[in-house]
Amino acid sequence: MKNLIIALSMLMSATLLFNCSPSGDSKAEKTQKEIERDIKNEKQEIAKDLRSLRDDINTKLDKISKRLENSKDSSNKELEDLKAKLIDHRQKVQTALDDIDRSSDQAWDDIQQGAKNTWSEIKVECERLNEKLDVALKNSDK
């Protein structure tokens, strides 16, 4: 009976020792580092897309501003409206970029979805505004 108790104790000790080994901790640590790296990469990719969109908006705003400086035409109303919309879109993009910069890894899921939604919404809206911008710029040439 004594041998059975000793054998069970040794078996339990070996099981505990095996389960508490550093290899289990290192696997968890490795997985955590991979998750952190993936989150960092996602943040960088989404931020890159948003910065590109912001740069595109800034380019359009520059075109509109130059046109407005050189023309005192009544067609400028349309350009002023487009400029106001683009400024609003640029602010939304900048807010999404700021949210990404301030986000913790724990809040990333919410921030990520919001940033992706902002990017796709503003991207579609800018494409729609491109057509209006082209027409407004042609009208101001006349």
N, C-alpha and C positions, 0 to 999 in steps of 0.2 A: 504494500500500500504506500509505504514511504517512497519507493522508487517511482510509482505512478504519479504522485504529487510532485516530485522533483522533475520528472519528465514533462509534466504539464506546465510547470513553472518555467522550465527552460524553453518550451515551445512558445509559450505566451511572451516571454522575454524576447525571443528571436523574432516573433511576429511584430511586436512593438518596435524593436530596433529596426527592422526592415521597413516598416511603414513610416517611421520617423527619419528615415535616411535623408541625407542632403540631396539625393537625386530627385526626390519628390519636390523639394523646395526649389531646386534649380530649374525643374521643368515649369513650375508655376511662374518663377521669375522670368524665364525665357519667354513664356507665353505672354506675360504682362508687357515685356519689352517689345514684342512683336505687335501687340495691340497699340501701344503708344506710338510705334513707328508708323503703323497704318493710319492712325488718326492724324499724325503730323503730315503724312503724305497727302491725305485727303484734304486737309486744311490748305496746304500749299497749292494743290490743284484747283480747288474752288476759288481761292484768293487770286490765283493767276487768271482764271476766266473772268472774274469780276473786275480785276484791274484792266484787262484788255477791253472789256465793255466800257469801263469808265474812260479809258483813253479814246475810244471810238466816239463817245459822247462829247468829250472835250474837243476833238477834231471838228465835229459838226458845229459845236458852239462857236469855235473860232471862225469857221466859214460864215456863219450867220452874223457874228459880230462885225466882221470885215465888211460884209454886204450892207449891214445897217449903217456903218460909218460912212460908206461911200454913196449912200442913196438916201434921199429924204422923200421918198415916194410914198404914195398911199398904200402900195402893196406891202409896205413894211409891217402892217398890222399882222398879217399872216406869219411873217418871220418872227415877230415879237411873241406871238402865241406859241410857235414851235420852240423858240428859245426858252420860254417859261416851262414848257413841258420837259424839255431836255434837262434843264436845271433841276427840276423835281426828280427826274429819273436818276440823275447823277447823285443826288443826295441819298436816294434809296440804296444805290449801289455802295456809296461810301459808308452808310450805316451798316450794311451787311458785312463790309470789310472790317469795320470797327468791332462788330460782334465776333467775328472770327478771331481777331487779334486778342480779344479779352476772354474768349471762351476757355473753360477748363475742359479737360478730357471727359469729365463726368457729364457735362452739359452739351457735349459735342453733337449728340444725336439731334437735339432740338435745333441747335444753331445750324447744323449742316442742312437740315431740311429747309429751314427758312432761307438760308443763303442760296440754295439750289432753286427754290421757288422764285426768289427775287431775280436771280440771273435769268431764268427762262422767261419770266414775265416781262422784264425790261428788254431783253433781247428781242422778243416778238414785237413789243411796242416800238422799239427803235427801228426795226425793219419796216414797220407800218409807217412810221414817221419819215423814213427815207424817201418814200414816194412823195409825200407832201412837201418835204424839203426841196426835192428836185423841181417840183412844180413851182414852188414859191421863189426859188432862185431864178428860174427861167422867167417868171413873171416880173421880177424886179429888174431883169436885164432890159425889158422893153421900155 
